[in-house]
Amino acid sequence: MKIDKDGQRVRALGLCSGGLDSLLALLVVQNQGIEVTALTFVSPFLDGEKARDGSAALGIPHRIVDFTPQHLKVVKDPKFGYGANMNPCLDCHILMIRLADEIRSQEGYHFIFTGEVVGQRPMSQNRAALDLVAKNSGAAEYLVRPLSAKRLPPTRPEEEGWLERERLLGLQGRGRKPQMALAQEYGITDYPSPAGGCILTDPGFSRRLRRLFEGRPDAGAREVGLLYWGRHFDLGGGQWLILGRDKADNEALFELIRPEDIVLQAANLPGPLGLIPGPAEAKDEILELAGRILLAYTKASGPLAQVSLRGAAGQRILDLPVEGKESFEERLIL
């Protein structure tokens, strides 16, 4: 058990994504006799399932913090810009470390740490990026990267004797063999692939998100959550239509319906559930366009078919022309 000069047990918060590096960092610090708690931030773009499972497998206490309002603000307007898609990696890291450091200060933890490795990710984990994140988060004095500590300047936790520098690591680069060997040494056999993890790096999701923010700059968590389901069509005027791709999509969208939404279904025909997220203006031209798109994804044989619409204003039936999917390709947000 590591004790500080005041006779208190040394406690640390480790940011945990559930990936191998963050799990290894938890163990490297814990093995110095430090009381470790895993900390995961969640939002519509990040979930804590892998981190929860990984921490549980190691027997390390895990804490989840929902930072949706702060994360949405950063994703909409990042100070340091985006990566290849809608991923503001530097701003996200700065935000999470700043919030973690606030918890450290408020609750008496000695320091915070991450599983970052120098040079592993070209944008967010090069040396300059790590220094930038530390400085702009305001946590530089109490932030440790235990997997690459020997390649970085000593930190206050090392200088105070809370951590023994010689027992920290000096990993560098994109290779994974040292981590895999260390995982075997620690008995970690089940961990996710290093690829992916953040939906903001996905090109398709990023296109949808960009169009959402363009049409609805004030979009919140609910609107973002809908981007995970179905096909999305731009109806213009900040309105969009979501069509279920299959039974699972239809069921998920049905559970997400709110009173202010407009719901569409083909009358007397199997097909997708359609949803125009509210608050939606029930202009006839918008509703007719949405209905025509929906019919294009049914087996309606035409020339006319009926679409049922229901919303806050009640229910109505529209008789609409049946057209091919190609008529609406320019409105499909891929």
C-alpha positions as a LaTeX table, in Angstrom:
\begin{tabular}{lrrr}
\hline
Residue & $x$ (\AA) & $y$ (\AA) & $z$ (\AA) \\
\hline
Met1 & 0.00 & 0.00 & 0.00 \\
Lys2 & 1.47 & 3.37 & $-1.06$ \\
Ile3 & 1.18 & 6.08 & 1.62 \\
Asp4 & 1.83 & 9.79 & 1.13 \\
Lys5 & 3.80 & 12.02 & 3.52 \\
Asp6 & 0.60 & 12.82 & 5.43 \\
Gly7 & $-0.09$ & 9.16 & 6.08 \\
Gln8 & $-2.89$ & 8.96 & 3.54 \\
Arg9 & $-3.22$ & 6.13 & 1.05 \\
Val10 & $-2.36$ & 7.29 & $-2.47$ \\
Arg11 & $-5.44$ & 7.27 & $-4.72$ \\
Ala12 & $-5.59$ & 7.78 & $-8.48$ \\
Leu13 & $-8.19$ & 8.10 & $-11.23$ \\
Gly14 & $-7.44$ & 6.32 & $-14.50$ \\
Leu15 & $-9.32$ & 7.33 & $-17.63$ \\
Cys16 & $-10.58$ & 4.09 & $-19.11$ \\
Ser17 & $-11.98$ & 3.38 & $-22.57$ \\
Gly18 & $-11.91$ & $-0.38$ & $-22.10$ \\
Gly19 & $-9.15$ & $-0.72$ & $-24.70$ \\
Leu20 & $-6.01$ & $-2.69$ & $-23.90$ \\
Asp21 & $-3.82$ & 0.36 & $-23.25$ \\
Ser22 & $-6.18$ & 1.84 & $-20.67$ \\
Leu23 & $-6.56$ & $-1.52$ & $-18.92$ \\
Leu24 & $-2.80$ & $-1.99$ & $-18.79$ \\
Ala25 & $-2.35$ & 1.52 & $-17.38$ \\
Leu26 & $-4.77$ & 0.67 & $-14.57$ \\
Leu27 & $-2.70$ & $-2.36$ & $-13.63$ \\
Val28 & 0.70 & $-0.66$ & $-13.95$ \\
Val29 & $-0.42$ & 2.00 & $-11.47$ \\
Gln30 & $-2.32$ & $-0.37$ & $-9.19$ \\
Asn31 & 0.71 & $-2.65$ & $-8.94$ \\
Gln32 & 2.56 & 0.14 & $-7.15$ \\
Gly33 & 0.17 & $-0.23$ & $-4.22$ \\
Ile34 & $-2.03$ & 2.66 & $-5.32$ \\
Glu35 & $-5.80$ & 2.64 & $-4.88$ \\
Val36 & $-7.07$ & 2.95 & $-8.45$ \\
Thr37 & $-10.52$ & 3.85 & $-9.75$ \\
Ala38 & $-11.32$ & 3.60 & $-13.47$ \\
Leu39 & $-13.16$ & 6.63 & $-14.85$ \\
Thr40 & $-15.17$ & 6.64 & $-18.09$ \\
Phe41 & $-16.95$ & 9.56 & $-19.71$ \\
Val42 & $-20.07$ & 8.77 & $-21.75$ \\
Ser43 & $-22.19$ & 10.70 & $-24.25$ \\
Pro44 & $-24.22$ & 9.91 & $-27.38$ \\
Phe45 & $-20.86$ & 9.36 & $-29.09$ \\
Leu46 & $-19.17$ & 7.26 & $-26.40$ \\
Asp47 & $-20.55$ & 4.42 & $-24.30$ \\
Gly48 & $-19.03$ & 2.83 & $-21.23$ \\
Glu49 & $-19.81$ & $-0.83$ & $-21.86$ \\
Lys50 & $-16.29$ & $-1.97$ & $-22.80$ \\
Ala51 & $-14.75$ & 0.03 & $-19.98$ \\
Arg52 & $-17.24$ & $-1.37$ & $-17.48$ \\
Asp53 & $-16.59$ & $-4.95$ & $-18.57$ \\
Gly54 & $-12.82$ & $-4.50$ & $-18.71$ \\
Ser55 & $-12.63$ & $-2.90$ & $-15.28$ \\
Ala56 & $-14.88$ & $-5.56$ & $-13.79$ \\
Ala57 & $-12.65$ & $-8.31$ & $-15.21$ \\
Leu58 & $-9.67$ & $-6.72$ & $-13.44$ \\
Gly59 & $-11.59$ & $-6.23$ & $-10.21$ \\
Ile60 & $-11.03$ & $-2.47$ & $-10.35$ \\
Pro61 & $-13.80$ & $-0.07$ & $-9.25$ \\
His62 & $-15.36$ & 1.71 & $-12.20$ \\
Arg63 & $-17.10$ & 5.05 & $-12.36$ \\
Ile64 & $-19.14$ & 6.49 & $-15.25$ \\
Val65 & $-19.70$ & 10.22 & $-15.78$ \\
Asp66 & $-22.16$ & 11.50 & $-18.41$ \\
Phe67 & $-20.65$ & 14.61 & $-19.99$ \\
Thr68 & $-23.11$ & 14.97 & $-22.87$ \\
Pro69 & $-23.65$ & 18.77 & $-22.73$ \\
Gln70 & $-19.92$ & 19.53 & $-22.65$ \\
His71 & $-19.13$ & 16.93 & $-25.31$ \\
Leu72 & $-21.81$ & 18.18 & $-27.71$ \\
Lys73 & $-20.44$ & 21.70 & $-27.41$ \\
Val74 & $-16.93$ & 20.50 & $-28.23$ \\
Val75 & $-18.05$ & 18.35 & $-31.17$ \\
Lys76 & $-20.00$ & 21.26 & $-32.67$ \\
Asp77 & $-17.19$ & 23.79 & $-32.32$ \\
Pro78 & $-13.75$ & 22.32 & $-31.53$ \\
Lys79 & $-10.97$ & 24.77 & $-30.81$ \\
Phe80 & $-8.33$ & 22.51 & $-32.35$ \\
Gly81 & $-10.39$ & 21.23 & $-35.29$ \\
Tyr82 & $-11.42$ & 17.80 & $-36.53$ \\
Gly83 & $-9.57$ & 14.71 & $-37.66$ \\
Ala84 & $-10.46$ & 13.00 & $-40.93$ \\
Asn85 & $-14.16$ & 13.04 & $-40.00$ \\
Met86 & $-16.16$ & 14.72 & $-37.20$ \\
Asn87 & $-13.68$ & 13.61 & $-34.55$ \\
Pro88 & $-12.22$ & 16.51 & $-32.54$ \\
Cys89 & $-9.72$ & 14.23 & $-30.79$ \\
Leu90 & $-7.58$ & 16.89 & $-29.14$ \\
Asp91 & $-10.56$ & 18.82 & $-27.81$ \\
Cys92 & $-12.21$ & 15.62 & $-26.55$ \\
His93 & $-9.05$ & 14.56 & $-24.71$ \\
Ile94 & $-8.62$ & 18.02 & $-23.22$ \\
Leu95 & $-12.22$ & 18.03 & $-22.02$ \\
Met96 & $-12.07$ & 14.58 & $-20.42$ \\
Ile97 & $-8.77$ & 15.25 & $-18.68$ \\
Arg98 & $-9.97$ & 18.63 & $-17.43$ \\
Leu99 & $-13.14$ & 17.09 & $-15.99$ \\
Ala100 & $-11.17$ & 14.21 & $-14.48$ \\
Asp101 & $-8.81$ & 16.68 & $-12.84$ \\
Glu102 & $-11.77$ & 18.56 & $-11.39$ \\
Ile103 & $-12.95$ & 15.30 & $-9.78$ \\
Arg104 & $-9.41$ & 14.67 & $-8.52$ \\
Ser105 & $-9.29$ & 18.08 & $-6.88$ \\
Gln106 & $-12.79$ & 17.90 & $-5.39$ \\
Glu107 & $-12.53$ & 14.36 & $-4.05$ \\
Gly108 & $-8.95$ & 14.17 & $-2.87$ \\
Tyr109 & $-7.38$ & 11.86 & $-5.43$ \\
His110 & $-3.64$ & 12.34 & $-5.75$ \\
Phe111 & $-3.37$ & 12.23 & $-9.55$ \\
Ile112 & $-5.01$ & 11.16 & $-12.80$ \\
Phe113 & $-3.60$ & 9.00 & $-15.58$ \\
Thr114 & $-4.37$ & 7.69 & $-19.07$ \\
Gly115 & $-3.35$ & 4.77 & $-21.25$ \\
Glu116 & $-1.89$ & 6.99 & $-23.97$ \\
Val117 & 1.28 & 5.83 & $-25.72$ \\
Val118 & 3.65 & 8.28 & $-27.40$ \\
Gly119 & 3.41 & 7.98 & $-31.18$ \\
Gln120 & 0.60 & 5.44 & $-31.27$ \\
Arg121 & $-2.00$ & 7.69 & $-32.91$ \\
Pro122 & $-0.69$ & 10.24 & $-35.42$ \\
Met123 & $-3.08$ & 13.07 & $-34.51$ \\
Ser124 & $-3.80$ & 12.72 & $-30.82$ \\
Gln125 & $-0.83$ & 10.86 & $-29.35$ \\
Asn126 & 2.25 & 12.43 & $-30.90$ \\
Arg127 & 4.50 & 14.22 & $-28.43$ \\
Ala128 & 3.30 & 17.70 & $-29.37$ \\
Ala129 & $-0.35$ & 16.63 & $-29.00$ \\
Leu130 & 0.26 & 15.09 & $-25.59$ \\
Asp131 & 1.94 & 18.30 & $-24.42$ \\
Leu132 & $-0.88$ & 20.41 & $-25.84$ \\
Val133 & $-3.55$ & 18.33 & $-24.11$ \\
Ala134 & $-1.71$ & 18.48 & $-20.78$ \\
Lys135 & $-1.29$ & 22.25 & $-20.98$ \\
Asn136 & $-4.79$ & 23.13 & $-22.18$ \\
Ser137 & $-6.55$ & 20.80 & $-19.76$ \\
Gly138 & $-4.94$ & 22.58 & $-16.84$ \\
Ala139 & $-4.00$ & 19.17 & $-15.40$ \\
Ala140 & $-0.36$ & 18.93 & $-16.46$ \\
Glu141 & 0.96 & 18.86 & $-12.89$ \\
Tyr142 & $-1.16$ & 15.85 & $-11.93$ \\
Leu143 & $-1.39$ & 13.97 & $-15.27$ \\
Val144 & 0.60 & 10.77 & $-15.79$ \\
Arg145 & 0.93 & 8.55 & $-18.88$ \\
Pro146 & 2.30 & 5.42 & $-17.17$ \\
Leu147 & 2.80 & 3.40 & $-20.36$ \\
Ser148 & 5.16 & 6.02 & $-21.82$ \\
Ala149 & 6.30 & 7.81 & $-18.66$ \\
Lys150 & 10.00 & 7.07 & $-19.19$ \\
Arg151 & 9.87 & 8.91 & $-22.52$ \\
Leu152 & 8.26 & 11.97 & $-20.94$ \\
Pro153 & 9.46 & 14.46 & $-18.31$ \\
Pro154 & 8.93 & 13.45 & $-14.67$ \\
Thr155 & 5.58 & 14.46 & $-13.23$ \\
Arg156 & 4.67 & 15.69 & $-9.76$ \\
Pro157 & 3.32 & 12.24 & $-8.70$ \\
Glu158 & 6.78 & 10.85 & $-9.42$ \\
Glu159 & 8.58 & 13.72 & $-7.71$ \\
Glu160 & 6.35 & 13.37 & $-4.63$ \\
Gly161 & 7.10 & 9.66 & $-4.44$ \\
Trp162 & 3.51 & 8.61 & $-5.10$ \\
Leu163 & 4.79 & 6.75 & $-8.17$ \\
Glu164 & 8.14 & 5.05 & $-8.70$ \\
Arg165 & 9.41 & 6.14 & $-12.09$ \\
Glu166 & 11.57 & 3.05 & $-12.55$ \\
Arg167 & 8.44 & 0.87 & $-12.39$ \\
Leu168 & 6.67 & 2.85 & $-15.10$ \\
Leu169 & 7.06 & 2.01 & $-18.80$ \\
Gly170 & 8.65 & 3.60 & $-21.84$ \\
Leu171 & 6.44 & 2.37 & $-24.70$ \\
Gln172 & 6.46 & 4.24 & $-27.98$ \\
Gly173 & 5.07 & 3.86 & $-31.50$ \\
Arg174 & 2.20 & 2.09 & $-33.16$ \\
Gly175 & 3.33 & $-1.48$ & $-32.60$ \\
Arg176 & 1.19 & $-3.57$ & $-30.27$ \\
Lys177 & 3.54 & $-6.41$ & $-29.40$ \\
Pro178 & 4.78 & $-4.92$ & $-26.09$ \\
Gln179 & 1.20 & $-4.37$ & $-24.94$ \\
Met180 & 0.16 & $-7.87$ & $-25.98$ \\
Ala181 & 3.11 & $-9.37$ & $-24.11$ \\
Leu182 & 2.25 & $-7.32$ & $-21.04$ \\
Ala183 & $-1.39$ & $-8.41$ & $-21.31$ \\
Gln184 & $-0.27$ & $-12.03$ & $-21.29$ \\
Glu185 & 1.89 & $-11.35$ & $-18.25$ \\
Tyr186 & $-1.08$ & $-9.84$ & $-16.42$ \\
Gly187 & $-3.44$ & $-12.60$ & $-17.57$ \\
Ile188 & $-5.59$ & $-10.34$ & $-19.74$ \\
Thr189 & $-6.98$ & $-12.49$ & $-22.53$ \\
Asp190 & $-10.14$ & $-10.67$ & $-23.62$ \\
Tyr191 & $-9.74$ & $-7.13$ & $-24.91$ \\
Pro192 & $-11.13$ & $-5.20$ & $-27.90$ \\
Ser193 & $-9.28$ & $-4.44$ & $-31.11$ \\
Pro194 & $-7.42$ & $-1.11$ & $-31.09$ \\
Ala195 & $-9.31$ & $-0.04$ & $-34.23$ \\
Gly196 & $-12.43$ & 2.11 & $-33.97$ \\
Gly197 & $-14.01$ & 2.87 & $-30.62$ \\
Cys198 & $-15.29$ & 6.35 & $-31.37$ \\
Ile199 & $-18.27$ & 6.69 & $-33.70$ \\
Leu200 & $-17.07$ & 10.17 & $-34.65$ \\
Thr201 & $-14.31$ & 8.58 & $-36.74$ \\
Asp202 & $-16.91$ & 6.76 & $-38.87$ \\
Pro203 & $-17.37$ & 8.51 & $-42.28$ \\
Gly204 & $-21.06$ & 7.60 & $-42.67$ \\
Phe205 & $-22.03$ & 8.71 & $-39.19$ \\
Ser206 & $-19.98$ & 11.89 & $-39.60$ \\
Arg207 & $-21.85$ & 12.81 & $-42.78$ \\
Arg208 & $-25.17$ & 12.43 & $-40.98$ \\
Leu209 & $-23.93$ & 14.41 & $-38.00$ \\
Arg210 & $-22.60$ & 17.23 & $-40.16$ \\
Arg211 & $-25.93$ & 17.52 & $-41.99$ \\
Leu212 & $-27.80$ & 17.44 & $-38.68$ \\
Phe213 & $-25.76$ & 20.30 & $-37.23$ \\
Glu214 & $-26.13$ & 22.29 & $-40.46$ \\
Gly215 & $-29.92$ & 21.96 & $-40.37$ \\
Arg216 & $-30.33$ & 22.07 & $-36.60$ \\
Pro217 & $-27.44$ & 23.86 & $-34.91$ \\
Asp218 & $-29.14$ & 23.43 & $-31.55$ \\
Ala219 & $-29.51$ & 19.64 & $-31.94$ \\
Gly220 & $-29.11$ & 17.76 & $-28.69$ \\
Ala221 & $-28.57$ & 14.25 & $-27.43$ \\
Arg222 & $-31.90$ & 12.92 & $-28.67$ \\
Glu223 & $-31.33$ & 14.04 & $-32.27$ \\
Val224 & $-27.81$ & 12.62 & $-32.24$ \\
Gly225 & $-29.09$ & 9.31 & $-30.87$ \\
Leu226 & $-31.47$ & 8.96 & $-33.81$ \\
Leu227 & $-28.52$ & 9.01 & $-36.22$ \\
Tyr228 & $-27.70$ & 5.43 & $-35.23$ \\
Trp229 & $-30.87$ & 4.05 & $-36.78$ \\
Gly230 & $-32.27$ & 3.61 & $-40.29$ \\
Arg231 & $-31.82$ & 5.52 & $-43.52$ \\
His232 & $-31.81$ & 9.30 & $-43.29$ \\
Phe233 & $-33.22$ & 11.69 & $-45.89$ \\
Asp234 & $-32.91$ & 15.47 & $-45.99$ \\
Leu235 & $-36.38$ & 16.98 & $-46.43$ \\
Gly236 & $-35.09$ & 20.57 & $-46.43$ \\
Gly237 & $-35.81$ & 23.36 & $-44.01$ \\
Gly238 & $-34.01$ & 21.60 & $-41.16$ \\
Gln239 & $-36.37$ & 18.60 & $-41.33$ \\
Trp240 & $-35.31$ & 15.05 & $-42.01$ \\
Leu241 & $-36.91$ & 11.63 & $-42.42$ \\
Ile242 & $-35.67$ & 8.41 & $-40.87$ \\
Leu243 & $-36.79$ & 5.09 & $-42.42$ \\
Gly244 & $-36.19$ & 1.78 & $-40.70$ \\
Arg245 & $-34.01$ & $-0.56$ & $-42.73$ \\
Asp246 & $-35.41$ & $-3.73$ & $-41.19$ \\
Lys247 & $-37.51$ & $-5.06$ & $-38.34$ \\
Ala248 & $-34.88$ & $-4.21$ & $-35.73$ \\
Asp249 & $-34.66$ & $-0.62$ & $-36.97$ \\
Asn250 & $-38.45$ & $-0.29$ & $-37.01$ \\
Glu251 & $-38.70$ & $-1.57$ & $-33.45$ \\
Ala252 & $-35.92$ & 0.72 & $-32.23$ \\
Leu253 & $-37.48$ & 3.77 & $-33.89$ \\
Phe254 & $-40.91$ & 2.88 & $-32.50$ \\
Glu255 & $-39.47$ & 2.96 & $-28.97$ \\
Leu256 & $-37.97$ & 6.39 & $-29.64$ \\
Ile257 & $-41.19$ & 8.09 & $-30.81$ \\
Arg258 & $-42.13$ & 11.23 & $-28.92$ \\
Pro259 & $-45.44$ & 13.15 & $-29.02$ \\
Glu260 & $-43.91$ & 15.98 & $-31.06$ \\
Asp261 & $-42.72$ & 13.61 & $-33.82$ \\
Ile262 & $-44.55$ & 12.74 & $-37.03$ \\
Val263 & $-44.80$ & 9.02 & $-37.74$ \\
Leu264 & $-45.40$ & 7.59 & $-41.21$ \\
Gln265 & $-46.39$ & 4.11 & $-42.38$ \\
Ala266 & $-47.69$ & 2.71 & $-45.63$ \\
Ala267 & $-51.38$ & 1.89 & $-45.26$ \\
Asn268 & $-52.18$ & $-1.80$ & $-45.79$ \\
Leu269 & $-48.61$ & $-2.53$ & $-46.94$ \\
Pro270 & $-45.58$ & $-3.95$ & $-45.13$ \\
Gly271 & $-42.62$ & $-1.62$ & $-45.12$ \\
Pro272 & $-40.47$ & 0.72 & $-43.07$ \\
Leu273 & $-41.55$ & 2.87 & $-40.19$ \\
Gly274 & $-40.91$ & 6.52 & $-40.97$ \\
Leu275 & $-40.11$ & 9.19 & $-38.41$ \\
Ile276 & $-39.81$ & 12.95 & $-38.81$ \\
Pro277 & $-38.25$ & 14.07 & $-35.52$ \\
Gly278 & $-40.04$ & 16.95 & $-33.87$ \\
Pro279 & $-40.63$ & 19.65 & $-33.32$ \\
Ala280 & $-41.62$ & 19.28 & $-36.98$ \\
Glu281 & $-43.70$ & 21.73 & $-38.99$ \\
Ala282 & $-46.46$ & 19.78 & $-40.69$ \\
Lys283 & $-46.23$ & 21.55 & $-44.04$ \\
Asp284 & $-48.05$ & 19.65 & $-46.76$ \\
Glu285 & $-45.08$ & 19.66 & $-49.15$ \\
Ile286 & $-42.78$ & 18.21 & $-46.47$ \\
Leu287 & $-45.26$ & 15.50 & $-45.49$ \\
Glu288 & $-45.95$ & 14.57 & $-49.11$ \\
Leu289 & $-42.23$ & 14.35 & $-49.88$ \\
Ala290 & $-41.66$ & 12.16 & $-46.82$ \\
Gly291 & $-44.58$ & 9.93 & $-47.79$ \\
Arg292 & $-43.31$ & 9.51 & $-51.36$ \\
Ile293 & $-39.87$ & 8.56 & $-50.08$ \\
Leu294 & $-41.40$ & 6.00 & $-47.72$ \\
Leu295 & $-43.47$ & 4.42 & $-50.51$ \\
Ala296 & $-40.32$ & 4.03 & $-52.63$ \\
Tyr297 & $-39.05$ & 1.60 & $-49.97$ \\
Thr298 & $-42.18$ & $-0.56$ & $-49.98$ \\
Lys299 & $-43.52$ & $-3.03$ & $-52.53$ \\
Ala300 & $-46.30$ & $-0.67$ & $-53.58$ \\
Ser301 & $-47.09$ & $-1.19$ & $-57.27$ \\
Gly302 & $-48.73$ & 2.17 & $-57.95$ \\
Pro303 & $-49.57$ & 4.43 & $-59.56$ \\
Leu304 & $-50.91$ & 5.60 & $-56.18$ \\
Ala305 & $-50.69$ & 4.25 & $-52.65$ \\
Gln306 & $-51.69$ & 5.47 & $-49.24$ \\
Val307 & $-49.49$ & 6.67 & $-46.40$ \\
Ser308 & $-50.75$ & 7.07 & $-42.87$ \\
Leu309 & $-49.35$ & 9.98 & $-40.84$ \\
Arg310 & $-49.86$ & 10.68 & $-37.17$ \\
Gly311 & $-48.55$ & 13.36 & $-34.89$ \\
Ala312 & $-49.57$ & 16.02 & $-32.43$ \\
Ala313 & $-52.15$ & 17.36 & $-34.91$ \\
Gly314 & $-53.84$ & 13.99 & $-35.26$ \\
Gln315 & $-53.89$ & 11.34 & $-37.97$ \\
Arg316 & $-54.42$ & 11.61 & $-41.71$ \\
Ile317 & $-54.11$ & 9.55 & $-44.87$ \\
Leu318 & $-52.36$ & 10.78 & $-48.00$ \\
Asp319 & $-52.79$ & 9.36 & $-51.51$ \\
Leu320 & $-49.37$ & 9.65 & $-53.12$ \\
Pro321 & $-47.60$ & 8.57 & $-56.31$ \\
Val322 & $-45.36$ & 5.54 & $-56.20$ \\
Glu323 & $-41.85$ & 6.31 & $-57.47$ \\
Gly324 & $-38.53$ & 4.50 & $-57.61$ \\
Lys325 & $-35.78$ & 4.90 & $-55.01$ \\
Glu326 & $-33.61$ & 6.63 & $-57.59$ \\
Ser327 & $-35.95$ & 9.65 & $-57.48$ \\
Phe328 & $-34.72$ & 10.42 & $-53.97$ \\
Glu329 & $-31.03$ & 9.55 & $-54.16$ \\
Glu330 & $-29.97$ & 13.18 & $-53.78$ \\
Arg331 & $-31.82$ & 13.38 & $-50.47$ \\
Leu332 & $-30.30$ & 10.24 & $-48.98$ \\
Ile333 & $-27.62$ & 11.02 & $-46.41$ \\
Leu334 & $-25.17$ & 8.16 & $-46.82$ \\
\hline
\end{tabular}
